[in-house]
């Protein structure tokens, strides 16, 4: 039997044998740090883990880099390049490893495209259709943080923002830092629209690192195999005694 996922595509009710955990949020939200900590924790429990990042496929890396340097990418071209990158990683790594029983940790998933591409002017329905082949994650964490705080984390000690990173292609402002602030604020608006629709587990990105990680682990505990769950409980008790 099959059921529809949130993107309108069919998937087996049994789903993949592994688990897919993704983190989303604007740059500077702290999501990458938290996913790396979760990675180390899962590995300490003996869980087989694979880590993947947005825009990291070798297939389109050179093309994307050249397009960015020359500022030649239209919103649709930009969207399709990232979709190609994602599709390559999905077919080569994400899907096979889920089938093999791995916990796949994704630093950004399809929701990044749903936010950024729409802000750049792409149709929300079109973007979702492009990524309709992707399985719904077992856990999707959204790190909510005020844009100004996230911006301070990013630009502190940084000499210059990149053209597309700052959203300069959108003509939001002639000042790259102001453009970046507006761009990130609009991305936040898109993420907030997805919180309920895509069932995000919201993490307060302004909390202490330890508290954020504790919240993530509580969500992930229910996804662990029995042996790893017992091990996690033992580690927790030892930590409390210590």
C-alpha positions as CSV (number, residue, x, y, z in Angstrom):
1,X,0.0,0.0,0.0
2,X,1.1,3.6,-0.6
3,X,0.3,6.9,0.9
4,X,0.8,10.5,-0.2
5,X,3.6,12.5,1.3
6,X,3.5,16.3,1.9
7,X,4.7,17.0,-1.7
8,X,2.0,14.9,-3.3
9,X,4.1,11.9,-4.3
10,X,3.5,8.2,-3.4
11,X,5.7,6.4,-0.9
12,X,5.4,3.0,0.8
13,X,3.7,3.0,4.1
14,X,6.6,1.1,5.5
15,X,8.9,3.9,4.3
16,X,12.7,3.7,4.3
17,X,14.4,1.4,6.8
18,X,16.7,4.2,7.9
19,X,15.7,7.6,9.2
20,X,16.1,11.1,7.7
21,X,16.7,14.0,10.0
22,X,17.0,17.5,8.5
23,X,17.7,21.0,9.9
24,X,16.5,24.2,8.4
25,X,16.9,27.9,9.2
26,X,18.5,31.1,7.9
27,X,22.3,31.5,7.9
28,X,23.5,32.1,11.5
29,X,20.6,30.2,13.1
30,X,22.9,27.6,14.7
31,X,21.4,24.7,12.8
32,X,24.8,23.4,11.5
33,X,26.4,23.3,14.9
34,X,23.5,21.4,16.4
35,X,23.4,18.9,13.6
36,X,27.1,18.2,14.0
37,X,26.5,17.6,17.7
38,X,23.7,15.3,17.0
39,X,25.9,13.4,14.5
40,X,28.5,12.8,17.2
41,X,25.9,11.7,19.7
42,X,24.3,9.2,17.3
43,X,27.7,7.8,16.4
44,X,28.5,7.4,20.1
45,X,25.4,5.2,20.4
46,X,26.6,3.0,17.6
47,X,24.1,4.3,15.0
48,X,25.2,4.3,11.3
49,X,25.2,7.9,10.2
50,X,25.6,9.7,6.9
51,X,26.0,13.5,6.8
52,X,25.1,15.6,3.7
53,X,25.0,19.3,3.0
54,X,23.1,21.6,0.7
55,X,24.8,22.4,-2.6
56,X,27.7,20.0,-2.2
57,X,27.4,17.7,-5.3
58,X,30.5,17.6,-7.5
59,X,28.2,17.3,-10.6
60,X,27.2,20.9,-10.7
61,X,29.6,22.6,-8.3
62,X,31.8,24.1,-11.1
63,X,28.9,25.3,-13.2
64,X,27.2,26.9,-10.1
65,X,30.5,28.5,-9.1
66,X,31.1,30.1,-12.5
67,X,27.5,31.3,-12.8
68,X,27.8,33.0,-9.3
69,X,31.1,34.6,-10.1
70,X,29.8,36.2,-13.2
71,X,26.4,37.0,-11.6
72,X,24.6,35.4,-14.6
73,X,22.1,33.2,-12.7
74,X,18.4,34.0,-13.1
75,X,16.0,32.8,-10.3
76,X,14.9,29.8,-12.4
77,X,18.4,28.9,-13.4
78,X,19.5,29.2,-9.8
79,X,16.6,27.0,-8.7
80,X,17.3,24.3,-11.2
81,X,21.0,24.1,-10.5
82,X,20.3,23.6,-6.8
83,X,17.6,21.0,-7.7
84,X,20.1,19.2,-9.9
85,X,22.6,19.2,-7.1
86,X,20.0,17.8,-4.7
87,X,18.8,15.2,-7.1
88,X,22.3,13.9,-7.6
89,X,22.9,13.6,-3.8
90,X,19.5,12.1,-3.3
91,X,19.9,9.3,-5.8
92,X,23.6,8.6,-5.0
93,X,23.5,8.9,-1.2
94,X,20.3,9.9,0.6
95,X,17.9,7.3,-0.8
96,X,20.3,4.3,-1.0
97,X,21.6,4.9,2.5
98,X,18.1,5.2,3.9
99,X,17.3,1.9,2.3
100,X,20.4,0.5,3.9
101,X,19.3,1.5,7.4
102,X,21.4,4.6,7.9
103,X,20.4,7.7,9.8
104,X,20.9,10.4,7.2
105,X,21.5,13.9,8.6
106,X,20.9,16.7,6.1
107,X,22.1,20.2,6.7
108,X,19.3,21.9,4.7
109,X,16.8,19.9,2.6
110,X,14.1,20.7,0.1
111,X,12.7,23.4,2.4
112,X,15.6,25.6,1.7
113,X,14.6,25.7,-1.9
114,X,10.9,26.3,-0.9
115,X,12.1,29.4,1.0
116,X,14.9,30.9,-1.1
117,X,13.5,30.2,-4.5
118,X,10.1,31.6,-3.7
119,X,11.7,34.8,-2.3
120,X,13.6,35.0,-5.6
121,X,10.3,35.0,-7.4
122,X,9.7,31.3,-8.4
123,X,6.2,29.9,-8.1
124,X,5.7,28.0,-4.8
125,X,3.7,25.2,-6.6
126,X,6.4,24.9,-9.3
127,X,9.3,24.6,-6.7
128,X,7.4,22.0,-4.7
129,X,6.7,20.0,-7.9
130,X,10.4,20.1,-8.9
131,X,11.3,18.4,-5.5
132,X,8.2,16.1,-5.4
133,X,10.4,13.0,-5.7
134,X,12.0,13.6,-2.3
135,X,10.8,11.6,0.7
136,X,9.4,13.5,3.7
137,X,11.9,13.5,6.6
138,X,11.3,11.6,9.8
139,X,12.2,14.8,11.7
140,X,12.6,18.3,10.3
141,X,14.0,20.9,12.8
142,X,13.5,24.6,12.1
143,X,15.9,26.8,14.1
144,X,13.9,30.0,14.7
145,X,16.1,33.1,15.4
146,X,15.5,36.8,14.8
147,X,17.2,37.9,11.5
148,X,19.2,40.6,13.3
149,X,20.8,38.1,15.7
150,X,21.6,35.7,12.9
151,X,23.0,38.5,10.8
152,X,25.3,39.6,13.7
153,X,26.6,36.0,13.9
154,X,27.4,35.9,10.2
155,X,28.9,39.3,9.5
156,X,31.0,39.5,12.7
157,X,34.6,39.8,11.6
158,X,33.6,39.0,8.0
159,X,35.0,41.4,5.4
160,X,32.5,40.9,2.7
161,X,29.3,39.1,1.8
162,X,28.9,37.2,-1.4
163,X,26.7,38.6,-4.1
164,X,23.9,36.0,-4.1
165,X,24.3,35.3,-0.4
166,X,23.4,38.9,0.2
167,X,20.5,38.8,-2.2
168,X,22.0,41.5,-4.3
169,X,20.4,39.9,-7.4
170,X,17.0,41.0,-6.1
171,X,17.8,44.7,-6.1
172,X,16.6,45.0,-2.5
173,X,19.2,47.7,-1.6
174,X,22.5,49.0,-2.9
175,X,24.1,48.2,0.5
176,X,25.0,44.6,0.7
177,X,24.4,44.3,4.4
178,X,21.0,45.9,4.2
179,X,20.2,43.7,1.2
180,X,21.2,40.7,3.3
181,X,19.0,41.7,6.2
182,X,16.0,42.2,4.0
183,X,16.7,38.9,2.1
184,X,17.0,36.9,5.3
185,X,13.9,38.5,6.7
186,X,11.9,37.4,3.7
187,X,13.3,33.9,3.9
188,X,12.2,33.7,7.6
189,X,8.6,34.6,6.5
190,X,8.6,31.7,4.1
191,X,9.9,29.3,6.8
192,X,7.2,30.5,9.2
193,X,4.6,29.6,6.6
194,X,6.0,26.1,6.5
195,X,6.1,25.4,10.2
196,X,2.6,23.9,10.4
197,X,2.2,22.8,6.8
198,X,5.5,20.8,6.8
199,X,5.4,19.8,10.5
200,X,8.6,21.4,11.6
201,X,9.9,20.8,15.1
202,X,10.8,24.4,16.1
203,X,14.0,25.0,18.1
204,X,14.6,28.4,19.7
205,X,17.9,29.3,18.2
206,X,18.6,31.9,20.9
207,X,18.8,29.3,23.7
208,X,22.0,27.9,25.1
209,X,23.7,25.3,22.8
210,X,23.2,22.6,25.4
211,X,19.4,23.2,25.7
212,X,19.0,23.2,21.9
213,X,20.8,19.9,21.7
214,X,18.8,18.4,24.5
215,X,15.6,19.3,22.7
216,X,16.8,17.7,19.5
217,X,17.8,14.5,21.2
218,X,14.4,14.2,22.8
219,X,12.8,14.3,19.4
220,X,15.3,11.9,17.9
221,X,15.0,9.3,20.7
222,X,11.8,8.0,19.4
223,X,13.5,7.2,16.1
224,X,16.3,5.2,17.5
225,X,16.5,1.4,17.3
226,X,15.9,-0.5,20.5
227,X,19.5,-1.1,21.3
228,X,20.6,2.5,20.7
229,X,17.6,3.7,22.8
230,X,18.8,1.6,25.8
231,X,22.4,2.9,25.3
232,X,21.1,6.5,25.2
233,X,19.3,6.0,28.5
234,X,22.4,4.6,30.1
235,X,24.5,7.5,29.0
236,X,21.9,9.9,30.3
237,X,21.9,8.3,33.7
238,X,25.7,8.3,33.9
239,X,25.7,12.0,33.0
240,X,23.2,12.9,35.7
241,X,25.3,11.0,38.3
242,X,28.4,12.7,37.1
